[in-house]
Amino acid sequence: MTTPTTRRDTDRAAAAPVPAPAAPVDADPGEPARSAPPRAMRLAGASALVAGPLLFVAGMVTSPDMAGEGAADYVTSLARDEVLTQVSALFLHYGNLLMGLGFLAAPLLVRGRRGRGLTVLGALVSAVAFLNQAGALLSDWWIMELGRTLDLAQAAALSESALAHPLLQVWFGTEVLCAVGPVLLLAGLARAGVLHWVTVPWLVLGVVGGFALGGTQPLLLAGLLLVALAPFALIGVRLFQRVRAGVA
């Protein structure tokens, strides 16, 4: 039989408020609780950021040799080997595509306010830039066909004329953002404590070296880019680690 005392104790315990779950230890004070992002989203982003750089480097390894940096040199290189040109373009296309999509998962690594805004901005700029460049690889097919169909002077002139249209530069002109966006992204993740600050100059030096080499030494450029793009794969590894640990 339940006594009045034990009944009052039971009623008091039932009426007591249930304590809220503790906030993550590395969350900022006063930070509202957030639900964990879907596991599949983090796995997809991690996979894209690991595979994307590898595909991009594979595209550089298979990139046709160029004798110089002129339009005629580019047309000649693409028209020389139809299969190699297409393989390289596909690798570069999907490398850019996967990195562009993967960048959108990078802000999931930031758990507090510090570095979040910079990380989100960098992720968005990087995604737009790399996805734009993925589509730009379509030009390799028609430039290749120009070189195989017309004489070199006509093919080079037509290629230059097509690529010189001002509104096309709205698309192709985003190439510079492929350098700016990732720098902002890595700086944001470094400020949030996800990555080390050394990843920022690491990427910058790799990009500067790539511009200095140009397209005349594809194998050397591929090796340089393998090092320069390593921080992107590291972001993917961090996402994998969060999923494995079950951390939001």
DAVENMO-V551248 format. One record per helix or strand of 2 or more residues. SS is the DSSP state (a for helix, b for strand). FROM is the first residue (numbers start at 1). LEN is the number of residues. If there is no record, write none. Layout:
SS & FROM & LEN
SS & FROM & LEN
This chain:
a & 4 & 12
a & 39 & 23
a & 71 & 10
a & 82 & 22
a & 106 & 4
a & 116 & 21
a & 139 & 11
a & 152 & 12
a & 168 & 24
a & 198 & 16
a & 218 & 11
a & 230 & 16
